[in-house]
Amino acid sequence: MRRWFKLPLVAMLLVVALPLAACGSDGSSTDNEPYKVGAVFAVTGFNSPLGTPEKQTVDMMVKQINDNGGINGHPLEVTVYDTKSDSPTCLIMAQKLIDDGVVAIIGPSGTGESLAIVDAVTAAQIPLVACAAGQGIVIPDSTKPNEPRYWVFSTPQFDVFAVTRLYQYMKDHGITRIATISDTGGFGKSGKAVLEDATRLASYGLTLTASETFDPVNDTSMQVQLSRIKNSSPDAVICWGTNPGPALVARDMKTLGMQTPLFCSHGIANKEFITVGGSAVNGVILPAGKLSVADQLPESDAQKQVLVQYKSDFESIYGTGSANGFGGYAYDALSIVVAALTKAGPDRAKVRDEIEKTTNFAGTAGIFNMSSTNHNGLQLDCFVMVKIVDGKWTWLQS
Amino acid sequence: MSWEQFVQYLMTGLTAGCIYALVGLGFTIVYAVTGIINFAQGEFVMLGGMISYELAVSAGMPLWPAVLLSVLIAAAVGALLYVLGIRPARKASLVSLIIITIGASILIRGVAGELWGKNPVRPPAFSGEEALQILGARIQPQAIWIIGATFVIMIILHVFFAYTMMGKALKASSVSRLGAGLVGIDTRMMALAGFCLAAMLGGIAGVITAPLTTTSYSMGAMLGVKGFVAAAIGGFKSQLAAVVGGIAIGIIESFVVAANWGPFTSNYKDAIALIVLLVILLVRSGRIASEERAS
């Protein structure tokens, strides 16, 4: 009922302009100088389903860390700026953070925004831990995967791990003819390139029967694309995109009476996919980070503790079912930066060196093992196969 | 292309087109009564959808009262937009008033994002989700609701403007505000009624389409563009042209995506409406300008 009372607020807020709450941090009254970290997230705009939980995660962690005495007695101060999901704005905000004198920057939320600021952070010699999945953020030249950008790191799992995991599953289950439908945003585009790579398809014995796309924001019916896929009679449909598009694909496959199994990407692994898709999404299989099935993991899993802890902390503040992988990327990024700050103190170059030395760090996205040749540090095992059964994420133990 | 596919594409396009038509109708009403192009029209669609979700799902109200209340709240926001935004600035030029509506749309979107979050939501469908077979095509029952509602609303609007005193008064204000005032019509009241009616139409479009298409705080912008183009086809004057225009855009989009020909894949689907808009502006700009001077 609480939200019900918010309705008249729409009217009221039309009268008084919306005061956009500034997101500063409460200055704890310690004698020690605060350690300043910057963050750029897409709190508004089309990437806001990513940026909002990222900012919420950072707000939560800053409070936790400072309540526990800060970093070596220094309070942690994180300035979060909104990129509005826009690359030029992101660059301006990153520049502002650099001028503010932060030691490191975390974020942005989207691959496009991240690519917009990699040169600026490199020029300013300030470490960046990106929360966006594009491999190009850390690896400028895809033919030289062992030469990452010196100042740039990232925490999300790469697409190629998800696709490899998925194709392995398909091979094990005798699927040979696949059709893809991907969104035209950054996530879908880079996924499509990995999915439809001829060598990769061949090595898993897969044939592509159809390749369709949809607009992630404005396509409200997928029936046209799906009719074409239906005509190509694949064994399986792979939908690569972020919500709500894939939920509509699942619904429209039911509308068209398609019996073909639907596989999706890790981009849908949050509760909106199930609330929007309803019963139509039952049976969908996807490679996902372990967060969605945290409570089903065995105690022996190295990530189990951090996943359960993060989930319960986040959901006790922001509501049941609210935790998702995007917030987790910010958790991992800030945790890695804080660990480096603890060892190195507020020195940009030393913090960078410490981030690069991150080993065996159990984060929400996986186990991080960074090095001078690997600025992401995750492996294939960061993904598990998950199936939606009766509206619940269910771990498919292999 | 088989017959079944053809019908499938046609029905998909018709459904999308009816959504654009409903948004376009809202544009024509506000324009007719006040001469303003209300760029916040798409936001009423968003409000209708989001509020119906909040009421029917978050607050647990029964579906039909929730739907009705959502439409009324959208209409009330439309009235507020006029009373607080447009009326105090009535001495300003038309361009300034149009800019006020753009500001209002940004404000409404921002408030909605703060209140209800950024994630897409979907209210329950009116009559289930079992696909129906029609001429070999399979469509959602909600799509029938959308198509049916568009035609019913078009007929009601026609009757309203042609046969009721209120409708005729609205029409008179649109023909000549001065003349209408001289014969005793309260033109300011008419402008308020126009905004209210347009917002109500937007709200109806929102509650009826959200179960099919999902909705989110930011969905009003692109729908506004599509509706704008639909309305522009009739020079913002003809409701019939707005409906025909909207449906035409929807069907063209559907077949362009289906043809997957050359550069016109679904990547560029939204460009179609904008290309149509460019053509209309080129063809009609002279006429619209001369009409402006005459009024």
HADDOCK unambig.tbl for C-alpha pairs under 7 A between the chains (distance, minus, plus):
assign (segid A and resid 1 and name CA) (segid B and resid 59 and name CA) 5.26 0.50 0.50
assign (segid A and resid 4 and name CA) (segid B and resid 55 and name CA) 6.83 0.50 0.50
assign (segid A and resid 4 and name CA) (segid B and resid 59 and name CA) 5.88 0.50 0.50
assign (segid A and resid 10 and name CA) (segid B and resid 111 and name CA) 6.67 0.50 0.50
assign (segid A and resid 11 and name CA) (segid B and resid 77 and name CA) 6.56 0.50 0.50
assign (segid A and resid 48 and name CA) (segid B and resid 118 and name CA) 6.02 0.50 0.50
assign (segid A and resid 49 and name CA) (segid B and resid 118 and name CA) 5.62 0.50 0.50
assign (segid A and resid 49 and name CA) (segid B and resid 119 and name CA) 5.64 0.50 0.50
assign (segid A and resid 184 and name CA) (segid B and resid 267 and name CA) 6.15 0.50 0.50
assign (segid A and resid 213 and name CA) (segid B and resid 266 and name CA) 6.10 0.50 0.50
assign (segid A and resid 213 and name CA) (segid B and resid 267 and name CA) 6.92 0.50 0.50
assign (segid A and resid 214 and name CA) (segid B and resid 266 and name CA) 5.66 0.50 0.50
assign (segid A and resid 214 and name CA) (segid B and resid 267 and name CA) 6.59 0.50 0.50
assign (segid A and resid 215 and name CA) (segid B and resid 266 and name CA) 6.80 0.50 0.50
assign (segid A and resid 215 and name CA) (segid B and resid 267 and name CA) 6.24 0.50 0.50
assign (segid A and resid 220 and name CA) (segid B and resid 213 and name CA) 4.72 0.50 0.50
assign (segid A and resid 221 and name CA) (segid B and resid 213 and name CA) 6.83 0.50 0.50
assign (segid A and resid 223 and name CA) (segid B and resid 12 and name CA) 6.94 0.50 0.50
assign (segid A and resid 224 and name CA) (segid B and resid 9 and name CA) 5.86 0.50 0.50
assign (segid A and resid 224 and name CA) (segid B and resid 254 and name CA) 6.81 0.50 0.50
assign (segid A and resid 224 and name CA) (segid B and resid 257 and name CA) 6.97 0.50 0.50
assign (segid A and resid 224 and name CA) (segid B and resid 258 and name CA) 5.80 0.50 0.50
assign (segid A and resid 225 and name CA) (segid B and resid 258 and name CA) 6.71 0.50 0.50
assign (segid A and resid 227 and name CA) (segid B and resid 5 and name CA) 6.91 0.50 0.50
assign (segid A and resid 244 and name CA) (segid B and resid 120 and name CA) 6.27 0.50 0.50
assign (segid A and resid 255 and name CA) (segid B and resid 131 and name CA) 5.00 0.50 0.50
assign (segid A and resid 255 and name CA) (segid B and resid 138 and name CA) 6.18 0.50 0.50
assign (segid A and resid 255 and name CA) (segid B and resid 139 and name CA) 6.17 0.50 0.50
assign (segid A and resid 255 and name CA) (segid B and resid 140 and name CA) 6.46 0.50 0.50
assign (segid A and resid 256 and name CA) (segid B and resid 138 and name CA) 5.62 0.50 0.50
assign (segid A and resid 276 and name CA) (segid B and resid 121 and name CA) 5.70 0.50 0.50
assign (segid A and resid 276 and name CA) (segid B and resid 122 and name CA) 5.31 0.50 0.50
